[in-house]
């Protein structure tokens, strides 16, 4: 397909830049919020997006630890803090 090589190269370059930006020696991930309640999670995220304009959303990580019958699902919001 025309342009596929260029598109793949751009995606690879973007992934390499992101990996270098969030490398372990560049900073650390700081947990902003963690809960096991899905509705509380959605409410907190929407309030945070509406009120806090200081957050760089490109440096935010959302983790969902899938639970099973023994352990419930956990939602975690982390922000990358550079050194």
Backbone bond lengths (Angstrom), bond angles and torsions (degrees), N, CA, C in turn:
res aa  C-N    CA-C-N  psi(-1)  N-CA   C-N-CA  omega(-1)  CA-C   N-CA-C  phi
1 X - - - 1.449 - - 1.526 108.92 -
2 X 1.316 117.51 139.66 1.454 120.84 178.46 1.526 111.29 -65.38
3 X 1.307 116.42 135.05 1.459 122.13 177.14 1.511 115.18 83.76
4 X 1.309 118.57 -3.43 1.463 121.19 -177.23 1.519 111.37 -67.71
5 X 1.332 118.19 -40.67 1.464 121.59 179.59 1.526 110.87 -62.30
6 X 1.328 116.10 -43.84 1.463 120.57 179.08 1.530 110.77 -63.51
7 X 1.323 116.42 -44.13 1.466 121.10 -179.02 1.532 110.88 -63.40
8 X 1.322 116.85 -42.95 1.466 119.69 178.61 1.523 111.30 -65.50
9 X 1.323 116.98 -39.06 1.468 120.32 178.61 1.530 110.35 -64.36
10 X 1.333 116.92 -41.61 1.464 120.70 178.64 1.525 111.16 -63.82
11 X 1.331 117.14 -41.41 1.467 120.89 178.09 1.527 110.75 -64.08
12 X 1.333 117.10 -42.49 1.457 121.28 179.18 1.524 110.65 -63.74
13 X 1.342 117.23 -43.64 1.463 121.25 179.08 1.524 111.56 -63.68
14 X 1.337 116.13 -40.58 1.475 120.36 178.36 1.530 110.48 -63.72
15 X 1.327 117.11 -41.58 1.464 121.17 179.17 1.528 110.92 -65.67
16 X 1.318 118.03 -37.98 1.465 121.28 178.43 1.527 111.23 -67.75
17 X 1.332 117.46 -39.62 1.475 120.47 177.55 1.524 110.91 -64.53
18 X 1.327 116.55 -41.13 1.466 120.86 178.94 1.527 110.60 -65.25
19 X 1.324 117.09 -43.24 1.466 120.93 179.18 1.526 110.54 -62.75
20 X 1.320 117.61 -39.17 1.466 120.51 179.00 1.526 111.01 -69.71
21 X 1.329 117.05 -36.14 1.471 120.87 -179.53 1.519 112.19 -66.04
22 X 1.340 116.87 -37.82 1.457 121.42 -176.57 1.524 112.65 -105.65
23 X 1.314 117.60 25.97 1.466 121.62 178.68 1.534 109.80 -65.72
24 X 1.337 117.72 150.86 1.471 120.77 -176.66 1.535 114.08 -57.35
25 X 1.319 117.85 -33.39 1.466 119.04 -178.46 1.533 112.27 -78.84
26 X 1.330 118.46 -7.67 1.459 122.62 -179.67 1.528 112.90 -88.96
27 X 1.326 117.72 -17.69 1.456 120.56 -178.76 1.513 110.79 167.52
28 X 1.348 114.78 -160.08 1.466 119.24 -177.90 1.528 108.90 -141.70
29 X 1.334 115.57 159.55 1.462 122.20 176.11 1.524 108.44 -93.22
30 X 1.322 116.87 123.19 1.461 122.57 -179.42 1.533 108.63 -109.40
31 X 1.308 116.33 127.27 1.468 121.45 -177.92 1.529 109.33 -73.92
32 X 1.340 115.92 125.07 1.461 121.49 177.28 1.518 111.95 -94.02
33 X 1.337 115.10 -37.02 1.463 119.30 -174.90 1.525 109.08 -157.28
34 X 1.332 115.90 140.81 1.463 121.04 177.86 1.525 108.60 -146.64
35 X 1.331 115.74 135.19 1.462 120.76 -179.55 1.525 110.02 -154.67
36 X 1.327 115.02 165.85 1.458 121.22 175.08 1.524 110.90 -112.83
37 X 1.315 116.89 3.19 1.459 122.32 -179.77 1.528 109.57 -103.43
38 X 1.326 117.09 117.87 1.460 122.10 -176.66 1.517 113.90 -63.15
39 X 1.320 118.01 -40.79 1.466 120.29 -179.46 1.528 111.10 -69.59
40 X 1.319 116.75 -38.81 1.467 120.69 176.30 1.532 109.62 -62.57
41 X 1.327 116.32 -39.43 1.467 122.60 179.01 1.541 110.36 -60.45
42 X 1.335 117.20 -50.57 1.459 121.00 -179.28 1.528 111.58 -63.77
43 X 1.330 117.88 -40.76 1.464 121.50 178.76 1.534 111.08 -62.98
44 X 1.324 116.08 -44.37 1.465 120.10 -178.44 1.532 111.04 -64.70
45 X 1.314 117.46 -42.96 1.465 121.28 179.65 1.525 110.75 -63.33
46 X 1.313 117.27 -44.71 1.472 119.69 -179.63 1.525 111.28 -65.59
47 X 1.338 117.63 -40.36 1.471 120.15 176.89 1.523 110.85 -64.56
48 X 1.308 117.21 -40.59 1.462 122.20 -179.38 1.525 111.04 -65.22
49 X 1.315 117.10 -42.55 1.468 120.51 178.78 1.531 111.23 -65.44
50 X 1.315 116.75 -35.97 1.459 120.36 -177.79 1.527 112.45 -77.13
51 X 1.323 117.63 -36.05 1.463 119.71 -171.73 1.522 114.77 -98.18
52 X 1.318 118.46 -37.81 1.462 121.09 -172.73 1.526 110.83 -99.75
53 X 1.326 115.62 101.17 1.462 120.24 179.28 1.526 111.66 -89.27
54 X 1.321 118.19 -1.89 1.460 123.15 -178.74 1.531 112.70 -81.20
55 X 1.323 117.64 -17.01 1.463 121.22 -175.25 1.525 110.19 -78.40
56 X 1.328 115.82 130.28 1.458 122.33 173.55 1.528 106.64 -84.67
57 X 1.332 117.72 100.85 1.459 121.64 -173.38 1.517 113.04 -69.09
58 X 1.342 117.49 -12.46 1.465 118.83 175.08 1.526 111.06 -78.36
59 X 1.345 116.97 -12.99 1.461 121.80 179.67 1.523 111.57 -109.67
60 X 1.323 116.65 24.73 1.465 122.00 -179.95 1.524 108.75 -109.35
61 X 1.327 115.41 139.87 1.464 120.84 178.84 1.520 108.76 -120.44
62 X 1.323 116.06 133.36 1.456 122.55 177.42 1.522 107.74 -110.67
63 X 1.321 116.87 119.40 1.457 122.08 178.96 1.526 108.78 -112.00
64 X 1.308 115.62 136.34 1.459 122.05 174.24 1.518 107.28 -123.47
65 X 1.316 115.72 109.56 1.455 121.09 178.83 1.520 107.41 -91.70
66 X 1.304 115.23 106.08 1.462 120.89 -175.11 1.522 110.83 -70.60
67 X 1.302 114.61 124.93 1.445 120.02 179.15 1.515 111.49 -94.31
68 X 1.280 113.87 166.46 1.461 120.44 175.75 1.528 107.01 -121.74
69 X 1.280 118.00 -154.37 1.456 120.40 -177.40 1.522 111.96 -68.16
70 X 1.329 116.96 -28.09 1.458 120.70 -177.47 1.523 111.77 -81.68
71 X 1.323 117.17 -39.29 1.456 121.38 -173.46 1.531 109.48 -128.41
72 X 1.336 119.13 133.40 1.462 120.76 -179.48 1.537 111.64 -74.80
73 X 1.327 115.85 162.49 1.457 121.90 177.68 1.518 109.35 -68.24
74 X 1.333 116.19 137.52 1.460 122.51 -179.77 1.520 109.00 -118.80
75 X 1.335 115.91 135.84 1.463 122.81 177.85 1.522 108.03 -110.79
76 X 1.350 116.65 133.75 1.462 120.35 -178.30 1.527 109.57 -135.50
77 X 1.332 115.93 134.62 1.460 123.25 176.46 1.522 107.65 -113.26
78 X 1.341 116.38 122.44 1.462 121.02 -177.53 1.532 109.45 -124.77
79 X 1.322 116.09 148.71 1.459 122.98 178.79 1.522 108.34 -120.06
80 X 1.326 117.04 134.81 1.461 121.02 179.16 1.525 108.50 -79.93
81 X 1.333 115.72 124.92 1.448 122.72 179.42 1.523 108.09 -111.33
82 X 1.335 118.81 111.91 1.461 120.11 -179.11 1.526 111.46 -69.95
83 X 1.331 114.62 155.09 1.486 120.00 178.63 1.500 111.83 -66.26
